Amino acid sequence: MVRKAAVVFLLVVCIVSFGWLLQQPGEIPMEDEVESQTPQGNWEEPGVRVVQNVGPATVKIETLAKVVVDQFFFQTLEEQQGVGSGVIYRSDGYILTNHHVVADAEQILVRLPDGRSFPAEIVGSDELSDLAVLKIDAQDLPVISLGNSDEIRVGQQVIAIGNPLGQDNTVTTGVVSAVNRDLLVDPENNRFLEGMIQTDAAINPGNSGGPLVDLNSQVIGINTAIIAQAEGIGFAIPAKTAKLVADQIIEHGKPLRLGVLGGSLFPALAQTIREQTDAKIAVERGAFITRVIRDSPADQAGLRPGDIIVAVNGQEIAGMRELRDAVQETGFGGLLQLEYYRGEERQQAEVQL
């Protein structure tokens, strides 16, 4: 009886031991254990959805340009490589990026997130808005959805996607820090990028041309610039401006421009100019011209640096924004009746756009 009990006990020990061995690493876990080992994370989080929706339409742009390099007593041409970002604007191969990404490029290669790459041609490029449109030979591409940049609010969350410092498909997050910022990018010619979106989402070299996206996967801006001396200050061109310029480039090969650079004159600025230059300024408000682009409609109409435009089509204007709005409302081929001051003399000019 004792021997039989001992045999039963040994059998139980063996069964338990065998079961314990079955649970060691390498054995298929039980159903409840499978659930506990599933990768964690909420795939429905807004940020994840944004990357899934916009990422396939965000491209890498590689450029090759020849630059003049001083070598002691002579100059040589060297090849210079550049990297930037872009977004697929239309499914038939139109890509939107920054002007400075492709400026002076002799070769442009667009790399898609799916691994394909295509040589690209510049359809048109606009230095004044820092926007350019490229074309690749491809069809049925995923495209971005442009949002209404007029509706963005300071403090709302945004996501920047691009290829900073050559690191493909990088995502950074932040908030809208400010709107309608004017950014001086060419002090010599008093050239501003106007109405910019400011964000603290990390934007680095290579992000240029990539999308700034809200949590609804709407592209609200095209990343363009940073302030090198500061951290957490980046800028994006509003989607409204990007769409306007892109559509005009695709249809006409160039954006609609009067062809002047300058700023808005106001009383304090007028007084400063009088004191520092002895210039005779007859008014204290208007669009003050600092540069006229050669062969532009403004140049052909005889406008000069120093002129102050005070009225368009009989309507008084306070500054550059009203002047630009009037140009866009008039459209390609339209006529503008300008009234301006040259010194203390009020003059008129008819400009054909």
GISULTA-V981065 format. One record per run of one state. SS is the DSSP state (H for helix, E for strand, - for the rest). FROM is the first residue (numbers start at 1). LEN is the number of residues. Records with the same first field share a line. If there is no record, write none. Layout:
# GISULTA-V981065
SS->FROM-LEN  FROM-LEN
This chain:
# GISULTA-V981065
-->1-1  23-8  37-9  72-2  91-3  98-1  103-4  112-5  120-1  127-4  136-10  147-2  152-5  163-1  167-3  190-1  200-11  214-5  227-7  253-7  266-1  278-8  293-4  301-7  313-2  317-3  331-4  343-2  353-1
H->2-21  31-6  46-12  99-4  149-3  164-3  187-3  239-14  267-11  297-4  320-11
E->58-14  74-17  94-4  107-5  117-3  121-6  131-5  146-1  157-6  170-17  191-9  211-3  219-8  234-5  260-6  286-7  308-5  315-2  335-8  345-8
